[in-house]
Amino acid sequence: MPLTDNAYMVDLAADLDLPIVLVARSTLGTINHTLLSIEAIRRRGLPLAGVVITGPETPHNRAAIERYGQIEVLAEIPWLEQPIDRAALKAIPPEFDLMKLATVKP
């Protein structure tokens, strides 16, 4: 994703030197898109913590991403009903340990 004419999100990720959490939609095309993104991240030698899938639950997409991408899906987060406020966000059960993300190596 471009940030400017000369810089991309992957450049920012490299500069921050933090593990990347790749967020993917759960709908049609996500397996291909997510696997290509994983490959691009790995080719650059960047630390990839895992994938978070947003949208309707799709167990077959999750399984394919984990299998073919050799990566953990950290969480699946459903679409949030409007309005999105503090209460709506707090109602989502936590699915992953944030401290685990801090220990990811490239």
N, C-alpha and C positions, 0 to 999 in steps of 0.2 A: 504494500500500500504506500503510495507516495505521500510524503510529508511536505516536500518542496519540489522544485524542478530538479534538484540534485541530490535529494536525500529520501530514503525510504524507511519504513517502520523497522525493517531488519537492521538498518544502520543504527537507529536509535537503540535497539535491543543490544547490539554489539557494544555500543558506547556505554550503556548502563551496566553491562557485565552482570546481569541478573538472569536467573532461569526464566525461560519463556513459557508462558501458559498460552497455548494456542486455542482460541475460541472458534468453534465451528458450528454452523447451523445444522439442524438435523434433517433437513429436507432434501429433495432430489439433487443429486450432484455432489453431495457432501463427501462421499468416500473419495472420489477422484481429487476434489479440491483439497481436502485435508491431507491426503497422502502426498500430493505435490508440495504442499506447504511444509510438511515434515521433512521431505527430501531437501528442500531449499535451506531450511534451518540447519540441518545436519551437515550439508555440504560446506556451510560457512563455519562449522565447528562450534556453533553456539549451543549453550546448555538448554535442553528442552525438558521441562518438568512434566509435561503431559498435556492432555487435551480436555477441554470443557465443551460439552455439546449443549446448545441452546435450542429450544423448540419442543415440538411434540416428541415424546419418547419413541425411539426407533431402535429396538434391541439389535436388529440385524446390522444397522449402520455402526453401532457401537462395537459389536463383535468384529466386524470387518476392519475397522480402523485399528483396533487393538491388535488383531492378528497380522494384517499386512503392514501396518506401520510399526509393529513391535514397540508399542507405546501404551501407557496406561491412560484410559479415560478417567480423569479425576472426578468428574461430576457430570450429571445431566440436569440442566436447569430449564424448567418449563417457561413458556411465554407467560409474562405477568399481565394480569388484568389491569386495566387503567382505573383509577390513577395509581401510579407507582409511587408509594410513599414509604416511610420508615416501617410502618406496620406490615406492609406487603413484603418488604425485603426481609424483615425479621421472621416472617412466617415460613420462609424457605428453610427446610432442615439442612444443616451443614453436611456436606458430603466429603470434604477433604480437609486434611490437616495442613494449615498454612506453614507450620514449622518444617514439614517435610519438603516444601518447595524451596526453603532456604538452604537445603543441603544437596541440591542437585549438582552434579558435575557434568561437564561436556562429554 
